[in-house]
């Protein structure tokens, strides 16, 4: 086996030099930091965005969406816990799909994840800018300086080192969780179950009721907003090469993060509309403070409003980490230009941090529509979920002998449920925002053309994800 498929990397010693310039800091994170990373990916979704689904499906529709999408993420994360314990590389989802579905399948999965992680920070930057303006901070009347500051400051912290970045993310995430706890304390006394069902059923829609005011179709439309409670938690395995003990730490961190997010998501889903009404909260830009204000707790509303900004910052900060590791892995293996995977003396992927950050800043400044940007990210995520669940199923069937430090309860039945629900989620994105879904599909098609015409001839055979797959092929031939 040649070490590198492209001739430019075949010189003596090229292998060692190539990977010496593309290495991450090993042993920097234990399971607590990894679980904190998973929660920080998602925590901003509890503060805003999900509530817009109330206007699409009513509270009953959002409850159905939360249960179904929560089940989808739980099933997928149980599969990812197994895969990450078996194949611990920075490529994570792309690496799993590369082993199970081949090079093209791995590339499509990696690019779908990358679309999600590049677009999500741009959307969150827009939301942060809106928060800063609404709070009257710094006297700003335009948000682009906020976008620039977000990308510059947090990319800068990531460049210092992964350990420092993960600790900072955990601290901000703890503040955000404290804000949710404060909200719950202030909200529970004003809760009235009748407020959950204050949307008048639409008699023109088949199957409408007080529980589903827009019928079953509204519940389907709400699925995309149900994703907001969990979006990006699947990024934890991207830290595999920097984990202390990935075989044990990854499953523990993934399951702990899902447990926390399920509790916090259900908390806001019940209390926010239960205080201020589903109809009013379906149009709110800051549902938690608005709900507290409706309950007369204006002082606490102000505090939670500021803490909501911390939640947005936590998710922004962590997803910057995620996009850099996904881009690093795809570039190191030659699927994308190799220079993007070069790391600094502090073992941080400089270009994989800066280039997507520049793209994200431009998208935020030029489009300045957080809802549209997040819908594009959700479509990319949903496509990757289909492929990740399928990868677990394929590897269970094709490679039953693969060493697995953790095994998914229920096996392929569990990820089969995740697969079916992720296909439904992809379809739902076209219902909610066909323009965003169409844009993402076109971008993915362009990347596939790039792979077929250019990068598939320039892959690095001894990149970790490639070696995993090639060794599996060699073992199969021996049998």
Secondary structure, 3 states (H helix, E strand, C coil): CCCCCCHHHCCCCHHHHHHHCCCCCCCCECHHHHHHHHHHHHCHHHHCCHHHHHHHHHHHHHHHHHHHHHHHHHHHHHHHHHHHHHCCCCCCHHHHHHHHHHHHHHHHHHHHHHHHHHHHHHHHHHHHHHHHHHCCHHHCCCCHHHHHHHHHHHHHHHHHCHHHHHHHHHHHHHHHHHHHHHHHHHHHHHCCHHHHHCCCCCCCCCCCCCCCCCHHHHHHHHHHHHHCCCCCHHHHHHHHHHECCHHHHHHHHHHHHHHHHHHHHHHHHHHHHHHHCHHHHCCCCCHHHHHHHHCCCHHHHHHHHHHHHHHHHHHHHHHHHHHHHHHHHHHHCCCCCHHHHCCCCCCCCHHHHHHHHHHHHHHHHHHCCHHHHHHHHHHHHHHHHHHHHHHHHHHHHHCCCCCCCCCCCCCHHHHHHHHHHHHHHHHHHHHHCHHHHHHHHHHHHHHHHHHHHCHHHCCCCCCHHHHHHHHHHHHHHHC
